[in-house]
Every structure is written in structure tokens, then in C-alpha cells.
Amino acid sequence: MSGDLGLVWFRRDLRLDDNPAWASATNGHATVVALFVIDPALLDKAGEFRAARLLGDVAALDARLAEAGGRLLIRIGDPGTIVVDEALARGVGTVYVNEDVTPYATARDAAVKADLRANGIDWNAQWGTLIHEPGSVKTNAGGLSQVFTPFHRAWEKVPWLPWPTPGSAALVADAGEALPVAAVAYPLVEGLAGDAALPGEIGAIARLELAAERADGYDDNRNFPAMTGTSELSADLRFGTISPRTAADVIGTATPGRAALVRQFAWRDWYAHLLHATPSLVSAPMKPRYAAIAWRDDEEDFEAWSTGRTGFPFVDAGMRQLLATGWMHNRVRMVTASFLVKNLLIDWRRGERFFRHLLVDADVPQNVGNWQWVAGTGPDASPYNRVFNPVLQGQRFDAGGDYIRRWIPELAGLGNKAIHEPWDVGPLELAAAGVILGDNYPSPVVDLATSRARVLAAYAAVRDETPSD
Ligand SMILES: Cc1cc2nc3c(=O)[nH]c(=O)nc-3n(C[C@H](O)[C@H](O)[C@H](O)COP(=O)(O)OP(=O)(O)OC[C@H]3O[C@@H](n4cnc5c(N)ncnc54)[C@H](O)[C@@H]3O)c2cc1C
């Protein structure tokens, strides 16, 4: 091993357990420095929830390292120069990272690696952010499947790599620069208490335990946004305060509910593998014919959607949950995204950018993959002619209207049927509930049948012109 000093450059792996980069460095060197670079190019694009979460998790990692006799060296600026400068100034032998799949991260890492190598410093990159690394899940045909089910079948059979065990290196105790905000808002998911309300790895382990306790019911409850029926681990997975493998291991597959939850981790791996293999997915449709769709650029409609004022209560409730908390239930993500793309015929990339900014768990491969799924432009996507009906979706998955009432209090006085389609309610019932359509709650921005016909025509136009997928 060259050099007594190893440097771990933390990015989206803000934990010490099941962290291959951390384990390799602390086993391979007498002394290790832990570095986090706050990259304004990324932080400035993050909405308040993700920024707060990141800084909270970074502070928690620092606290964990301090307990072990070290500190997290925090630097603010361009990681492209900072990592190399720190490594050179300190006489580092090897820089360790866990890899990421986004085009931005891939280009950044390639440049840093080349610069380090040119200065005689080694680069050690492993995968600690996914259950299986890109390229390791192959179907019988030998490649990465463009269809999820065969990918999942192959994914289940790939053996897990050995669990990394941290070594006993001494830790460098330089703290670096202060975090840009003094107070970090926490918790970000309401209703958490005790350790589960803490940021960082300690909090994530407690949140995982709670998720595992309710995992038996996952299959039955996952589609009902008024319930806490899902794991709510997405932000922990985004920042790596828990490794997906640890989460899958703790949850297990002993019951149908548990197996269904662990299957979602395969979707997460799949979208990451797809983006790694095809970086253009980040902005181009996987199915090229859809690049020619004539999207509408209607600012008023986009404004109505993004502020939760479309007049469709289930859609608006979802957007208001996002605006208020930085998180939205998966069922409602599907419905709100479908509404933008299909009913408003607005380019999925605008919605993707909006979600990417605001979501606490915004993760490029997952966000892009799911938006392309909804738009019907991606691999194994929802059929192009499937247009979610937001009223039926609400009636089915929020039959009692509890989710709508929670996020749109001005509709709370309406009955369980009326709350899903207030425009169809008589004036007396509206008045009794204090709802004035077009005043304290908007009238619908589109007619569902007309907008459905409009999007089908727009998709049909490009399908007819370019017959192959
Ligand atoms: C339009 C749209 C945008 C999305 N953007 C993101 C995003 O930026 N980041 C993100 O992590 N998820 C995204 N998702 C996927 C999904 O909605 C969230 O992962 C989920 O709601 C997070 O809640 P949870 O942790 O309780 O999920 P659970 O249902 O408990 O699932 C457990 C974990 O599996 C993974 N997972 C679950 N569903 C999916 C999925 N459809 N695709 C990929 N991974 C999944 C997540 O890591 C999740 O935390 C998006 C979905 C849609 C429809």
C-alpha cells in the first residue's frame, strides 16, 4: 500500500457501516482523513429540504467521527481542485470513494482520478451506493435487461459481495470549514421521535428498524398515501446514511410484504444501471421516436400544477405535500407526474427538474427513470396510451379523502365523494363546506376527456411518423 495516509472522499455514502471505501481505507492505512466537499454547483440546485437534510447528515457524520477520535474535514468549493489539493498537501497515498452513476459525478470523478494519478496518488473506487454494481446483473442474453422483470430475476440471483469491516486506522481530527447553516431543521418526516428523529447514520438505523417493523404490511398498504405504509427510507438511501444492502438485509424477504419492499430496491438498482449504461437518458427519451412530441409550453398550466392549484384535489394534495415537506408518496408522484405529462401535455423534463429541485430524496437515476416511465418514453415504461384518471385514482387510493383533507384544508368540509370532484357538487353542499370554486379552491384547469384525447393524438403523431421503438 503506497503511503501511510489514506483519504476517504465522502459523497452520497454518509455512514461508516457497510461502506466499502471507508473499510478499505481504514484497513489499508495507518491513518485516514475523512473529507466532505460541499459543492456549490450541487447545493445551490437543491431545494431547502434536501439542502437541510444533506447538511444535517454531514454534521452527524462529523459527530460520529469525532466520537472515534477524528473529524470530518469539511471544505466548500469545487471538488475537482479541493480533493487533489488536500491529497497533495497532506501526502495522501490513496483516495477512496464509492462511485455514483450520474453523468455529472462520472465526469467529475474521471477528472479527479486523472489529476491524482498524474501526481502519483492512487484512486480506489468501489460501489457502496447500490446493492449490485452496474454490469453485475446480466440476463441470459448476457447484458443489462431493458425490461424490469428479467432484470429482477437475475438481480435476485447475484451473490452479495462480502460485507466490509472497518479497520483500526487512526483518524485525522481536522474539522475544516464551518457548515454554511448553523441550525439544521430536523426531523423532515413528521411524527418521528427518539433516535429516529436524528439525522445521519444513527437516525437512519432507527428509521430502518421502524420500516422493518411495518414491512409485513407493505404489499397491502403501499398505495394508500394517507397511511405510513411505505418505508420512507428514500432520503436515507439518497445520502447513504444507510446502505441499500443493509436495509434489504434487515427487512429480508420472509413474507410477501417484505419481498415486495426489497423488490423496490431492485428498481432502484435497475434505474442506476440503466443511466450508467446510457447517460443520455438523463435528458433524452430512451425511445427515440418520442423526442419529437409536440409538447405544450403553457406557463399558466405549469404554474397551476407546480403550486398545487389544478383544481384536481388528489393532484393538488400531492403537490402541496411536496411543497410543504420535500417528500411525496409514490402513488401520488405517479398521478401528479402523469397529470403534467398527459393531461397538460407538458414536457416530462420540466416536471423532472421541478421534482429534482424540491424532493428531499431527489436522485437523478430514480427521478429520470420514473419520469420516463410515466411519460411512456423510457425502458419498460407505462404504455403511452395509459392516462391516469386523477379522480378515479383518488377515489381508489384515498377513498375516505383523508390525504386530500390533510393537504387541502379548504376542502376538508366536503364529503367523501364530493372531495374528489368538487366541480360536480351542488351549490348548497359547496357553500355548507365553505368552498367557493374559482375563489378559495380553483376550478379544474382542463377537461379530463378533452386533454386525454389531446395527448393521445400528440403521441400518435410521432408513433405514426417513426414506426419503430
Ligand atoms: C415521477 C416520480 C419521480 C420519482 N423520483 C424519485 C427520486 O428522485 N428519488 C427516489 O428515491 N425515488 C423517486 N421515485 C420513486 C418512489 O416514488 C420513491 O422512491 C418512494 O416514494 C420513496 O418512498 P419510500 O422510501 O417510502 O419508498 P418504498 O416504497 O418504501 O421503497 C423502498 C425504496 O425502494 C426504492 N424505490 C421505491 N420505488 C421506486 C421506484 N419506483 N423507482 C426507483 N426506486 C424505487 C427507493 O429507494 C425507496 O426508498 C419517483 C417516482 C415517481 C413516480
The ligand as an SDF file (V2000), in Angstrom:
LIG
                    3D

 53 58  0  0  0  0  0  0  0  0999 V2000
  -42.3570   10.8470  -11.0120 C   0  0  0  0  0  0  0  0  0  0  0  0
  -41.5500   10.0970   -9.9560 C   0  0  0  0  0  0  0  0  0  0  0  0
  -40.3500   10.6150   -9.5040 C   0  0  0  0  0  0  0  0  0  0  0  0
  -39.5920    9.9180   -8.5550 C   0  0  0  0  0  0  0  0  0  0  0  0
  -38.4100   10.4590   -8.1120 N   0  0  0  0  0  0  0  0  0  0  0  0
  -37.6470    9.7770   -7.2140 C   0  0  0  0  0  0  0  0  0  0  0  0
  -36.4120   10.3050   -6.7430 C   0  0  0  0  0  0  0  0  0  0  0  0
  -35.9560   11.3680   -7.1700 O   0  0  0  0  0  0  0  0  0  0  0  0
  -35.7180    9.5860   -5.8150 N   0  0  0  0  0  0  0  0  0  0  0  0
  -36.1780    8.3950   -5.3410 C   0  0  0  0  0  0  0  0  0  0  0  0
  -35.5190    7.7870   -4.4940 O   0  0  0  0  0  0  0  0  0  0  0  0
  -37.3260    7.8660   -5.7770 N   0  0  0  0  0  0  0  0  0  0  0  0
  -38.0840    8.5180   -6.6870 C   0  0  0  0  0  0  0  0  0  0  0  0
  -39.2820    7.9780   -7.1100 N   0  0  0  0  0  0  0  0  0  0  0  0
  -39.6290    6.5970   -6.7020 C   0  0  0  0  0  0  0  0  0  0  0  0
  -40.5200    6.4830   -5.4610 C   0  0  0  0  0  0  0  0  0  0  0  0
  -41.6250    7.3210   -5.5660 O   0  0  0  0  0  0  0  0  0  0  0  0
  -39.7730    6.8150   -4.1780 C   0  0  0  0  0  0  0  0  0  0  0  0
  -38.5690    6.0890   -4.1060 O   0  0  0  0  0  0  0  0  0  0  0  0
  -40.6200    6.4440   -2.9650 C   0  0  0  0  0  0  0  0  0  0  0  0
  -41.8420    7.1270   -2.9820 O   0  0  0  0  0  0  0  0  0  0  0  0
  -39.8610    6.7700   -1.6950 C   0  0  0  0  0  0  0  0  0  0  0  0
  -40.6180    6.4280   -0.5870 O   0  0  0  0  0  0  0  0  0  0  0  0
  -40.2260    5.1910    0.3110 P   0  0  0  0  0  0  0  0  0  0  0  0
  -38.8050    5.2840    0.7210 O   0  0  0  0  0  0  0  0  0  0  0  0
  -41.2490    5.1200    1.3890 O   0  0  0  0  0  0  0  0  0  0  0  0
  -40.4030    4.0100   -0.7330 O   0  0  0  0  0  0  0  0  0  0  0  0
  -40.6490    2.4370   -0.5210 P   0  0  0  0  0  0  0  0  0  0  0  0
  -41.8840    2.1100   -1.2440 O   0  0  0  0  0  0  0  0  0  0  0  0
  -40.5800    2.0880    0.9150 O   0  0  0  0  0  0  0  0  0  0  0  0
  -39.4540    1.7620   -1.3110 O   0  0  0  0  0  0  0  0  0  0  0  0
  -38.1800    1.4950   -0.7020 C   0  0  0  0  0  0  0  0  0  0  0  0
  -37.0850    2.0850   -1.5340 C   0  0  0  0  0  0  0  0  0  0  0  0
  -37.0620    1.4760   -2.8200 O   0  0  0  0  0  0  0  0  0  0  0  0
  -36.7300    2.4460   -3.8000 C   0  0  0  0  0  0  0  0  0  0  0  0
  -37.8570    2.6430   -4.7140 N   0  0  0  0  0  0  0  0  0  0  0  0
  -39.1680    2.5350   -4.4410 C   0  0  0  0  0  0  0  0  0  0  0  0
  -39.9080    2.7600   -5.5400 N   0  0  0  0  0  0  0  0  0  0  0  0
  -39.0440    3.0390   -6.5260 C   0  0  0  0  0  0  0  0  0  0  0  0
  -39.1850    3.3600   -7.8940 C   0  0  0  0  0  0  0  0  0  0  0  0
  -40.3890    3.4670   -8.4830 N   0  0  0  0  0  0  0  0  0  0  0  0
  -38.0730    3.6020   -8.6170 N   0  0  0  0  0  0  0  0  0  0  0  0
  -36.8570    3.5150   -8.0500 C   0  0  0  0  0  0  0  0  0  0  0  0
  -36.6500    3.2090   -6.7630 N   0  0  0  0  0  0  0  0  0  0  0  0
  -37.7390    2.9760   -6.0040 C   0  0  0  0  0  0  0  0  0  0  0  0
  -36.4550    3.7490   -3.0690 C   0  0  0  0  0  0  0  0  0  0  0  0
  -35.0720    3.8390   -2.8040 O   0  0  0  0  0  0  0  0  0  0  0  0
  -37.2510    3.5660   -1.7930 C   0  0  0  0  0  0  0  0  0  0  0  0
  -36.7650    4.3330   -0.7130 O   0  0  0  0  0  0  0  0  0  0  0  0
  -40.0600    8.6730   -8.0590 C   0  0  0  0  0  0  0  0  0  0  0  0
  -41.2810    8.1770   -8.5160 C   0  0  0  0  0  0  0  0  0  0  0  0
  -42.0230    8.8740   -9.4540 C   0  0  0  0  0  0  0  0  0  0  0  0
  -43.3180    8.2900   -9.9340 C   0  0  0  0  0  0  0  0  0  0  0  0
  1  2  1  0
  2  3  1  0
  2 52  2  0
  3  4  2  0
  4  5  1  0
  4 50  1  0
  5  6  2  0
  6  7  1  0
  6 13  1  0
  7  8  2  0
  7  9  1  0
  9 10  1  0
 10 11  2  0
 10 12  1  0
 12 13  2  0
 13 14  1  0
 14 15  1  0
 14 50  1  0
 15 16  1  0
 16 17  1  0
 16 18  1  0
 18 19  1  0
 18 20  1  0
 20 21  1  0
 20 22  1  0
 22 23  1  0
 23 24  1  0
 24 25  2  0
 24 26  1  0
 24 27  1  0
 27 28  1  0
 28 29  2  0
 28 30  1  0
 28 31  1  0
 31 32  1  0
 32 33  1  0
 33 34  1  0
 33 48  1  0
 34 35  1  0
 35 36  1  0
 35 46  1  0
 36 37  1  0
 36 45  1  0
 37 38  2  0
 38 39  1  0
 39 40  1  0
 39 45  2  0
 40 41  1  0
 40 42  2  0
 42 43  1  0
 43 44  2  0
 44 45  1  0
 46 47  1  0
 46 48  1  0
 48 49  1  0
 50 51  2  0
 51 52  1  0
 52 53  1  0
M  END
$$$$
